[in-house]
Amino acid sequence: MSQGKTLNKGVTLSDEELWVTFREGDDTAYTLLYFRYADRLYSYLRLLIGSGPERNSIEDVFQETWIRVYHGRMRFEVRDAGSFTGWVFRIAHNYAMGLIRKPNRVTSFNEFDDDKFLYNYASTKAQDILSDDRSAEEILALLRSVVEGLPISLKEIYILSEFERMNMDQITETLNIAKPNAKVRLFRARKIVRQKMIEALGIDKSFLDSNEGHDNVIDI
């Protein structure tokens, strides 16, 4: 382990504070960042790339991401709160996109099959009009199908916003796109998901028309 600044026991540091500590020579900070992000990053890759035959590729992307993070010790400079999140997801995203843009790649949501997932991660601005007599499992199955069918440029931003709960600054950092572009993509993705869910659930189209403005406001 590198020698340098030592973490104080009982003190909870932000991601950015941990990164600075890591840069100063304490590899324990890197380990803490790994455990803080490992499950979340792996789940993101499973959502974006898929499972089954692609599982070995997901493992490779996941491991290579953390190798690049480690070797980026002296390259990444903390700018503000949340900047580390955008940076580490951008590394994973860049590798993942090299796989997902190959032919016949299908994203799967098989591991996210319970009510908690639907409640915590699958919200849209107009989610309140998507309720009917179907079970949560049935609605989730429809949501999976809709998101899987999105164009990749819309799917990736929808996952980051609605599943990973990233703010707009983190999304633009991850995707390396301008904020206006990101806002337009997110608006389109949310609108398509909402419309297709309404159609799939058999809800009267007047609901869609009367709530057309719900997705016009995108948090920055």
MARMITOR-258215 format. One record per residue (C-alpha): residue number from 1; residue in one letter; x, y, z. Coordinates in nm, 3 decimals, padded with zeros to 5 digits, always signed. Layout:
<rs>
     n   res         X         Y         Z
   NUM     A         X         Y         Z
...
</rs>
This chain:
<rs>
     n   res         X         Y         Z
     1     M   +00.000   +00.000   +00.000
     2     S   +00.121   +00.350   -00.080
     3     Q   +00.228   +00.567   +00.208
     4     G   +00.064   +00.903   +00.266
     5     K   -00.233   +01.063   +00.434
     6     T   -00.424   +00.818   +00.655
     7     L   -00.802   +00.808   +00.686
     8     N   -00.947   +00.894   +01.026
     9     K   -01.165   +00.621   +01.172
    10     G   -01.527   +00.718   +01.224
    11     V   -01.512   +01.002   +00.969
    12     T   -01.732   +00.976   +00.659
    13     L   -01.570   +01.144   +00.363
    14     S   -01.734   +01.242   +00.035
    15     D   -01.630   +01.072   -00.288
    16     E   -01.424   +01.375   -00.380
    17     E   -01.252   +01.385   -00.041
    18     L   -01.169   +01.017   -00.073
    19     W   -01.024   +01.076   -00.418
    20     V   -00.802   +01.357   -00.291
    21     T   -00.685   +01.128   -00.010
    22     F   -00.609   +00.859   -00.266
    23     R   -00.412   +01.106   -00.477
    24     E   -00.209   +01.190   -00.168
    25     G   -00.101   +00.829   -00.136
    26     D   -00.354   +00.636   +00.072
    27     D   -00.476   +00.336   -00.128
    28     T   -00.734   +00.265   +00.143
    29     A   -00.933   +00.555   +00.000
    30     Y   -00.938   +00.382   -00.339
    31     T   -01.066   +00.064   -00.175
    32     L   -01.344   +00.258   -00.005
    33     L   -01.443   +00.418   -00.335
    34     Y   -01.448   +00.075   -00.497
    35     F   -01.684   -00.070   -00.238
    36     R   -01.896   +00.244   -00.246
    37     Y   -01.949   +00.216   -00.622
    38     A   -01.894   -00.148   -00.717
    39     D   -02.255   -00.272   -00.694
    40     R   -02.397   +00.040   -00.850
    41     L   -02.151   +00.040   -01.140
    42     Y   -02.194   -00.329   -01.208
    43     S   -02.573   -00.294   -01.209
    44     Y   -02.541   -00.006   -01.455
    45     L   -02.334   -00.220   -01.689
    46     R   -02.585   -00.503   -01.664
    47     L   -02.862   -00.262   -01.760
    48     L   -02.671   -00.108   -02.048
    49     I   -02.501   -00.415   -02.195
    50     G   -02.717   -00.711   -02.098
    51     S   -02.661   -01.053   -01.946
    52     G   -02.630   -01.416   -02.056
    53     P   -02.366   -01.453   -02.332
    54     E   -02.237   -01.101   -02.263
    55     R   -02.162   -01.167   -01.897
    56     N   -01.789   -01.216   -01.953
    57     S   -01.775   -00.889   -02.142
    58     I   -01.948   -00.712   -01.855
    59     E   -01.690   -00.848   -01.613
    60     D   -01.409   -00.728   -01.840
    61     V   -01.556   -00.378   -01.870
    62     F   -01.614   -00.363   -01.494
    63     Q   -01.259   -00.467   -01.408
    64     E   -01.100   -00.247   -01.673
    65     T   -01.297   +00.049   -01.545
    66     W   -01.146   +00.015   -01.200
    67     I   -00.797   -00.035   -01.344
    68     R   -00.838   +00.291   -01.535
    69     V   -00.970   +00.465   -01.225
    70     Y   -00.665   +00.354   -01.031
    71     H   -00.422   +00.463   -01.301
    72     G   -00.608   +00.793   -01.329
    73     R   -00.481   +00.890   -00.985
    74     M   -00.291   +01.191   -01.115
    75     R   -00.513   +01.270   -01.414
    76     F   -00.859   +01.330   -01.269
    77     E   -00.899   +01.662   -01.087
    78     V   -01.195   +01.713   -00.853
    79     R   -01.406   +02.006   -00.964
    80     D   -01.714   +01.997   -00.743
    81     A   -01.947   +01.763   -00.556
    82     G   -02.060   +01.477   -00.777
    83     S   -01.777   +01.511   -01.028
    84     F   -01.627   +01.176   -00.931
    85     T   -01.956   +00.998   -01.004
    86     G   -01.973   +01.140   -01.355
    87     W   -01.610   +01.057   -01.423
    88     V   -01.616   +00.693   -01.311
    89     F   -01.942   +00.626   -01.496
    90     R   -01.797   +00.791   -01.805
    91     I   -01.507   +00.546   -01.804
    92     A   -01.747   +00.251   -01.776
    93     H   -01.979   +00.401   -02.034
    94     N   -01.708   +00.447   -02.294
    95     Y   -01.603   +00.083   -02.267
    96     A   -01.961   -00.042   -02.262
    97     M   -02.058   +00.150   -02.573
    98     G   -01.788   -00.029   -02.766
    99     L   -01.981   -00.349   -02.698
   100     I   -02.340   -00.232   -02.713
   101     R   -02.302   -00.079   -03.059
   102     K   -02.209   -00.417   -03.202
   103     P   -02.491   -00.603   -03.386
   104     N   -02.738   -00.819   -03.198
   105     R   -02.676   -00.672   -02.854
   106     V   -02.988   -00.681   -02.636
   107     T   -03.019   -00.519   -02.296
   108     S   -03.186   -00.725   -02.027
   109     F   -03.351   -00.625   -01.702
   110     N   -03.378   -00.978   -01.565
   111     E   -03.212   -00.898   -01.234
   112     F   -03.454   -00.614   -01.158
   113     D   -03.776   -00.803   -01.109
   114     D   -03.931   -00.688   -00.785
   115     D   -04.156   -00.416   -00.653
   116     K   -03.865   -00.231   -00.490
   117     F   -03.701   -00.178   -00.829
   118     L   -04.021   -00.043   -00.981
   119     Y   -04.082   +00.188   -00.686
   120     N   -03.728   +00.321   -00.646
   121     Y   -03.593   +00.338   -01.000
   122     A   -03.861   +00.325   -01.267
   123     S   -04.031   +00.661   -01.218
   124     T   -04.118   +00.911   -01.486
   125     K   -04.265   +01.259   -01.463
   126     A   -04.609   +01.124   -01.548
   127     Q   -04.588   +00.799   -01.357
   128     D   -04.902   +00.879   -01.160
   129     I   -05.119   +00.817   -01.467
   130     L   -04.971   +00.474   -01.534
   131     S   -05.155   +00.293   -01.255
   132     D   -05.427   +00.040   -01.331
   133     D   -05.536   -00.298   -01.201
   134     R   -05.227   -00.482   -01.320
   135     S   -04.969   -00.613   -01.080
   136     A   -04.636   -00.441   -01.030
   137     E   -04.470   -00.737   -01.200
   138     E   -04.681   -00.693   -01.513
   139     I   -04.616   -00.321   -01.529
   140     L   -04.244   -00.380   -01.477
   141     A   -04.240   -00.632   -01.762
   142     L   -04.394   -00.369   -01.989
   143     L   -04.141   -00.112   -01.874
   144     R   -03.855   -00.349   -01.950
   145     S   -03.982   -00.399   -02.303
   146     V   -04.023   -00.026   -02.361
   147     V   -03.678   +00.069   -02.233
   148     E   -03.512   -00.216   -02.421
   149     G   -03.664   -00.080   -02.741
   150     L   -03.531   +00.274   -02.701
   151     P   -03.256   +00.392   -02.937
   152     I   -02.923   +00.367   -02.758
   153     S   -02.877   +00.745   -02.735
   154     L   -03.206   +00.767   -02.546
   155     K   -03.170   +00.445   -02.349
   156     E   -02.835   +00.542   -02.198
   157     I   -02.956   +00.879   -02.076
   158     Y   -03.283   +00.733   -01.945
   159     I   -03.092   +00.474   -01.742
   160     L   -02.857   +00.736   -01.595
   161     S   -03.141   +00.971   -01.503
   162     E   -03.422   +00.739   -01.397
   163     F   -03.225   +00.438   -01.273
   164     E   -02.901   +00.591   -01.147
   165     R   -03.066   +00.915   -01.035
   166     M   -02.785   +01.128   -01.174
   167     N   -02.830   +01.503   -01.201
   168     M   -02.776   +01.680   -01.531
   169     D   -02.415   +01.774   -01.460
   170     Q   -02.327   +01.411   -01.385
   171     I   -02.509   +01.292   -01.696
   172     T   -02.324   +01.534   -01.923
   173     E   -01.995   +01.430   -01.762
   174     T   -02.073   +01.063   -01.819
   175     L   -02.190   +01.096   -02.178
   176     N   -01.957   +01.382   -02.272
   177     I   -02.236   +01.582   -02.432
   178     A   -02.358   +01.939   -02.392
   179     K   -02.632   +02.007   -02.138
   180     P   -02.888   +02.127   -02.399
   181     N   -02.831   +01.805   -02.594
   182     A   -02.872   +01.597   -02.278
   183     K   -03.194   +01.777   -02.185
   184     V   -03.343   +01.718   -02.529
   185     R   -03.250   +01.348   -02.521
   186     L   -03.394   +01.301   -02.174
   187     F   -03.714   +01.479   -02.269
   188     R   -03.753   +01.254   -02.573
   189     A   -03.675   +00.938   -02.378
   190     R   -03.922   +01.018   -02.100
   191     K   -04.190   +01.111   -02.352
   192     I   -04.147   +00.790   -02.551
   193     V   -04.149   +00.574   -02.238
   194     R   -04.458   +00.748   -02.103
   195     Q   -04.646   +00.728   -02.431
   196     K   -04.563   +00.363   -02.493
   197     M   -04.652   +00.269   -02.136
   198     I   -04.988   +00.444   -02.171
   199     E   -05.051   +00.260   -02.497
   200     A   -04.943   -00.074   -02.354
   201     L   -05.160   -00.031   -02.046
   202     G   -05.460   +00.068   -02.256
   203     I   -05.505   +00.406   -02.088
   204     D   -05.721   +00.660   -02.270
   205     K   -05.503   +00.882   -02.491
   206     S   -05.673   +01.190   -02.344
   207     F   -05.457   +01.134   -02.037
   208     L   -05.148   +01.172   -02.251
   209     D   -05.281   +01.485   -02.422
   210     S   -05.393   +01.651   -02.099
   211     N   -05.056   +01.582   -01.933
   212     E   -04.836   +01.669   -02.230
   213     G   -04.647   +01.934   -02.035
   214     H   -04.534   +01.708   -01.750
   215     D   -04.205   +01.616   -01.913
   216     N   -04.118   +01.969   -02.021
   217     V   -03.945   +02.042   -01.691
   218     I   -03.610   +01.867   -01.655
   219     D   -03.418   +01.916   -01.334
   220     I   -03.076   +02.070   -01.379
</rs>
